[in-house]
Amino acid sequence: MFPNKNYESDIKYTIELNRFICRLLGIWPSMNVKTLLTENLRNTLLILICYVLLCSELIPTVLYAIIIEKRTRNRLKHISSIMFTTVAVFKYCNLVFSRNRVRNCLMRVQEDWQNVASTNARDSMLDSVKISRHLIILCGIFMYTAGLYFRIVVPLSRGKSVTDQNITIRYLPCPTYYVFFDGRISPAYEIMFFMQFFSGLVKYTITVSICSLAALFIMHVCAQLEILMMLMDNLVKEQEVKNLNKMLALTVEYQIKTRSFLQLVQNTLEYTSLLELLGCTLMEWEDQNVISMSSYLILLTSITFNIFIFCFIGEQLSIEGEKLSLTVCTLDWYHFPYDKARALILIVAMSNKPIKFQAGKFVDLTIRTFGDVVKTSVAYMNLIRKVMD
């Protein structure tokens, strides 16, 4: 019997949104190393379908920019679409090949829920889960709203045109070139329209899944740091030497376990978070009509909010790390026996090491970074507009 009798409902509440989103992409790892053959086949089929949908948009879009568009100004208009799809492919590849690491992270989360015994500790973990769930829901709302608007409203609002040969031409969400047929003419148009629609859904789901995993794991680390601070506060209140030894050992073990989990999360998400950070600047103001302007603003808001999520959880992690360092440095160590007080040196040394969430091991994800990214995005858009003018 585990210390937390409610761990099954707790872990279900913790991961249910992540599981739903990742299962759509076939990247949700089974909690057991040995999985059923049917589940493996299902995941493999979903992964293959996602790759086909992504490539069915990326390759024709690149061909359109190279073969059909001759003017540099018009080619620049397609950079954002091409780069967004390319980044989505790389992010998806990273998610597919990181499933074992994600499984290890989920196993650690499950163990923490099984072993939490204190009511205060459980409440702290539940509070972190609520924050992560709110971030996931908001990310999904922004991303899917912007995506569906761009994939449905914008192309349909452009209407249709009739050629001299009395052929009706309609516009796809993304301009593409198909070597063997014209995707703007029925029935190829309807098929390509739905393929681009589902390709967009795959791209938006990839982004939401990355944000959901980052929010889940980083906020879980924040909860573990809060529990670690509770353990340190209880050290001072302990009077019996025998119990003090156990609590010191438990505190050191908990600190090592929390930092190792953070390192595992960092190794799992460092490249996807970096790709998310780099891809957010690639947007361009294309037309001046109301539909295109509103589409641009919605897309810009959704992508900016995704970066804000990464920077927000990174900021929360840094704040909890600073609180932990302050808690250790202000411990009433002089109440400890002499030999036990020396044991705090290791705890103090480990607590003073900065705790950060980084993208690619060199970009600290904080609110300050978010401001820098926004400024870089504005500078990039101004550069593109000057080149196009």
Buried (B, 14 or more C-beta within 10 A) or exposed (E): EEEBEEBEEBBEBBBEBBBEBBBBBBBBBBEEEEEEEEBEEBBEEBBEBBBEBBEBBBBBBBBBBEEEBEEEEBBBBBBBBBBBBBBBBBBBBBBBEBBEBBBBBBBBBBBBBBEBEBEEBBEBBBBBBEBBBEBBEBBBEBBBBBBBBBBBBBBBEBEEEEEEEEEEBBBBBBBBBBEEEEBBEEEBBEEBBEBBBBBBBBBBBBBBBBBBBBBBBBBBBBBBBBBBBBBBEBBEEBEEEEEBEEBBEEBBEBBEBBBEBBEBBBBBBBBBBBBBBBBBBBBBBBEEEEBBEEBBEBBBEBBBBBBBBBBBBBBBBBBBBEBBBEBBEEBEBEEBEEEBEEBBEBBEEBBEEEBBBBBEEEBBBBEEBBEEBBEBBEEBBEEBEEEBE
